[in-house]
Amino acid sequence: MAETRPEAYLELIQTLLNCPNGEESAILNANSDLVDGGLIEKMIEVAEFLAERGENNYAV
């Protein structure tokens, strides 16, 4: 089954959170089809969720 766009956003965000420092740009370039306003909105949601859980290292 094909992944929905919101699921793809979450997968990309997870990849970015766990990638080695400095690799973010390459990951975003490789997934440029997902870099849009929807990704930004999902990033904000994830950051707020992580901040509520006290995971401030990821939420900043």
C-alpha positions, 0 to 999 in steps of 0.5 A: 500500500502506498504511503500517504503524504503525512506519513512520508513527512513523518518518515522524513522528519524521523530521518532528519532527527536521527541523521548525522550532523551535517547530513540534513541538506543532502537528505532534504535534497534527496526528498525535495518532492516532500519539501513544501508547506505541509512538511513545515506544518508537520515539523511544527506539530512534531516539535510541539509534541516533543516539547510537551514530552520534555524532549527539548533536544529534538524540539528546538 
